[in-house]
Amino acid sequence: MSEYLRQMPENVGPLTRPPGVATKLHVDAPLLVLLLLLTAYGLLVLYSASGQSMDAVVRQGRYFVLAYVVMFAMAQFNTVRWSRWSPWGYLLGVAFLAAVAVAGVGAKGAQRWLELGGFRFQPSEIMKLAVPMTIAWYLGSRVLPPASRHIAVCLLLIAIPCGLIIRQPDLGTSLLIGASGLFGIFMAGISWRFIFGTGLVAIFSAWPAWMFMLEDYQKQRILTLLNPESDKLGAGWNIIQSKTAIGSGGWSGKGWTQGTQSQLDFLPESHTDFIIAVLAEEFGLQGVLLLLGLYILILLRAFWIGLNAQSSYGRILCGSITLTFFVYIFVNMGMVAGLLPVVGVPLPLVSAGGTSVVTLMAGFGLLMAVSTEKRVVGQ
């Protein structure tokens, strides 16, 4: 993996082919096609998971239209500008998070939203991009692999927003944002000794975190993961029903809109976090493999873009966004399958919801900016 970063950008030769339509539009055509296929597949599953509600599909379709517009808009700016804007986006996001702690809007025991001019939004979503962009900006302008003092600065940049988000409380989002920043450091070519050392610190921090950081409901989720049968009708209900749905699908599934667990409302959150259980029940293992195939192709294309980036900033940013996208997939599937605690992570571009879709597509807009910049430079 260290070769990912240490391959000097100057070694990437310019392309001699004339720019095509995709290049002129600052679009990476293969990535766009894969995203459109995933979008269509997600809407197909959502129709069934939402109780065959066209209103839910139309609403999600509108979110996708907005998300694609954001993606295209972000792809129009080159990475030099994004690098300059990165620290300002970070400072703005931290200011919003601090404002949430003082005057945020609460709901269901959490205070995570800000309301400005009648518009409500969740500032932690900004940090999902601002943190990896800022780490890429900071490390991209320095000699790599980074020195210890530069790694310490990066850890501080990651810790500030994560600490503010944990206070909301939102441990799941905090961990994902922290991971996106750590991936940026990892992509900068740090030694495996540092990586293993960090892993050991994380292991030895487990007990203090359990005693002093985790809320009671978060401890209950972990205990439920270990033994869901201990509370069948309470905390263990989601896991038991999702396992039943996945197992009953078999190879080919029960058929579109024919899943009993979802259509008879046994499976909670069937159109959001647990939507892959619906897919597994109705389309079977072959439907899950098709979804995984699309995800793998997107991840490979994203890594290819990073490998061919013209700058350290672009390379670190692409690697961080790609690994974060992988973690979203892994965590969602792991919690639905009962292998990880339920932390409220949606399945990327499949689960219903507007904010996560727009944020993810904005990240792909940055990837396209990196991809097409290579071609523009080479002309």
GIGI-V700652 format. One record per backbone hydrogen bond with DSSP energy under -0.5 kcal/mol. NH is the residue of the N-H (numbers start at 1). CO is the residue of the C=O. If there is no record, write none. Layout:
BEGIN
NH:CO + NH:CO
END
This chain:
BEGIN
4:1 + 5:1 + 5:2 + 6:2 + 7:3 + 8:6 + 11:8 + 12:9 + 13:11 + 24:20 + 25:21 + 26:23 + 27:22 + 29:27 + 32:28 + 33:29 + 34:30 + 35:31 + 36:32 + 37:33 + 38:34 + 39:35 + 40:36 + 41:37 + 42:38 + 43:39 + 44:40 + 45:41 + 46:42 + 47:43 + 48:44 + 49:45 + 50:46 + 51:48 + 52:47 + 53:47 + 54:52 + 57:53 + 58:54 + 59:55 + 60:56 + 61:57 + 62:58 + 63:59 + 64:60 + 65:61 + 66:62 + 67:63 + 68:64 + 69:65 + 70:66 + 71:67 + 72:68 + 73:69 + 74:70 + 75:71 + 76:72 + 76:73 + 77:74 + 82:78 + 83:79 + 84:80 + 85:81 + 86:82 + 87:83 + 89:85 + 90:86 + 91:87 + 92:88 + 93:89 + 94:90 + 95:91 + 96:92 + 97:93 + 98:94 + 99:95 + 100:96 + 101:97 + 102:98 + 103:99 + 104:100 + 105:113 + 107:110 + 110:107 + 111:168 + 112:105 + 112:110 + 113:105 + 114:121 + 116:114 + 116:119 + 119:116 + 120:118 + 121:114 + 123:121 + 125:122 + 126:123 + 127:123 + 128:124 + 128:125 + 129:126 + 130:126 + 131:127 + 133:129 + 134:130 + 135:131 + 136:132 + 137:133 + 138:134 + 139:135 + 140:136 + 141:137 + 142:139 + 151:147 + 152:148 + 153:149 + 154:150 + 155:151 + 156:152 + 157:153 + 158:154 + 159:155 + 160:156 + 161:157 + 162:158 + 163:159 + 164:160 + 165:161 + 166:162 + 167:163 + 168:165 + 169:166 + 170:165 + 174:170 + 175:171 + 176:172 + 177:173 + 178:174 + 179:175 + 180:176 + 181:177 + 182:178 + 183:179 + 184:180 + 185:181 + 186:182 + 187:183 + 188:184 + 188:185 + 189:186 + 190:185 + 195:191 + 196:192 + 197:193 + 198:194 + 199:195 + 200:196 + 201:197 + 202:198 + 203:199 + 204:200 + 205:201 + 206:203 + 209:205 + 210:206 + 211:207 + 212:208 + 213:209 + 214:209 + 219:215 + 220:216 + 221:217 + 222:218 + 223:219 + 224:220 + 225:221 + 226:222 + 227:223 + 230:227 + 231:228 + 232:229 + 234:231 + 236:231 + 237:234 + 240:236 + 241:237 + 242:238 + 243:239 + 244:240 + 245:241 + 246:242 + 247:243 + 248:244 + 249:245 + 249:246 + 250:246 + 250:247 + 253:249 + 254:281 + 255:282 + 258:255 + 263:259 + 264:260 + 265:262 + 266:261 + 267:261 + 268:266 + 270:267 + 272:269 + 274:269 + 275:272 + 277:274 + 278:274 + 279:275 + 280:276 + 281:277 + 282:278 + 283:279 + 284:279 + 284:280 + 285:250 + 286:251 + 287:283 + 288:284 + 289:285 + 290:286 + 291:287 + 292:288 + 293:289 + 294:290 + 295:291 + 296:292 + 297:293 + 298:294 + 299:295 + 300:296 + 301:297 + 302:298 + 303:299 + 304:300 + 305:301 + 306:302 + 307:303 + 308:304 + 309:306 + 315:311 + 316:312 + 317:313 + 318:314 + 319:315 + 320:316 + 321:317 + 322:318 + 323:319 + 324:320 + 325:321 + 326:322 + 327:323 + 328:324 + 329:325 + 330:326 + 331:327 + 332:328 + 333:329 + 334:330 + 335:331 + 336:332 + 337:333 + 338:335 + 339:334 + 340:334 + 343:341 + 346:344 + 348:346 + 350:347 + 351:347 + 352:271 + 358:354 + 359:355 + 360:356 + 361:357 + 362:358 + 363:359 + 364:360 + 365:361 + 366:362 + 367:363 + 368:364 + 369:365 + 370:366 + 371:367 + 372:368 + 373:369 + 374:370 + 375:371 + 376:372 + 377:373 + 378:374 + 379:375 + 379:376
END
